[in-house]
Amino acid sequence: MPVAFVAGLSSLIGLFVNTTVALLIQWFCSGTGQKSTADVQRLIDDVILHEDFKAEDLQGVNLARELKKLDTFESSLEDQGWKKGSVKISVPCPKKKVAESKAVEFEIEGLLYRDLTTVIKNACQDEATMDSFHATPFKEMWKPSDNASPIRLYGEAYTSDEMISAYEEVQNIPPHPDYPDAENVVIELAPYSDATLLAQFGTAFLWPVYIYFGNLSKYVRSQPSSHAAHHTAYFPSLPDSFSDWYRETFGIVPSEATITHCKRELIQALWLLILSAPDFVQAYQYGIFICFADQVIRRVFPRFFAYMADYPEKVLLACIWNLGACPCPRCLIKIGYIQGLGTTVDGQRRAKLRTCDRRYKAKIEIARKIIYKNGYVINSKAVNRVIGSESWTPTRSAFVSVLSQFGLNFFSLFVVDLMHEFELGVWKAVLTHLIRILYTQGAEVIAEFDRR
Ligand SMILES: [Zn+2]
């Protein structure tokens, strides 16, 4: 029996450095004895010694009531459609020749994501943004004067030809007998993801995925106060334990190429989890009835219109090599031709778009077979011969797997990111160059530039 049970507190005080330690040790040795030394050490280091810890704040605290708040918080997350899931990725090992379906799997748990249909319902039912939410697209025209002919304006997603044709397409779907009067409408989804470094030191990354709605005016959508960015998921990172697990499983250290491959597989696995939810696939195909904030029931068809991300993330999502032979996620322009930007022939070269046709899917399957079944390394010549000329990586895109059967060309979603790819890239470089030229012309010229 521990000494604290037999000895009273007064006899322990002499034994330890002070009363606080004696009280703690006595508590540690009491009760069911399920407290580990490490747990108590953590209680000391992380809680009691924390700079924000104040003993007086605990005056009159009812622990049971406080814990109940945690339950309510978790169930409110569930009400907002948040889910916790896990995914398994098939891990290849060079020279271990085994079909992909029989390859060893690595499981990643605790993925946080939201049900897409709940996200869509929330957006359609948001009373705060209702006045700026357009379920029906239209052409916006401007007449500069009475005599002038009208000019078409382009400024919003819901005035684009893209959305108008998507809207016209769903008009062909016959009404549902349950709601024969409900208008068929398209809800434009535009996912946005950005790897954000949360902690200033340490390795804590948070990589959130948001969904914006093209039906909402950009003037409202872009205001942080409108809360129009719908938080949808967190991209997981490959756990640090992966390398140890790989070494234990295969007896070798994973190569850089294998780790990169598994990271790509993981991102696609999360998207697959979100997109392949039966509710969402059903909604995509047959529509979902939603009573909007204006109390009108509409039959909503979700469609993806753009995927907003910076270049490294586009590369990851489009399953292509970073700055490979064909570096563009949208088209098949060769890297050597990029310098022709702005020329007539450049436009022609970019017209050859990436498509998720049968030929593309077959190539990816062959490449994966070479890796898993034939035991080649990911970046081997054998794999490169099949997919290298168009810079594909041997990854199955979740968007292609779930939505290409309904006519979505996933690669067309990667629209130009004006801030990252033009303003911070081309334009900033040109401006810096021009300013350097100005500096050679003397201080007066610089002053004139500043004045302008
Ligand atoms: Zn391109």
Residues whose N, C-alpha, C, O or C-beta is under 5 A from the ligand:
A	BS01	ZN	C328 R330 C331 R350
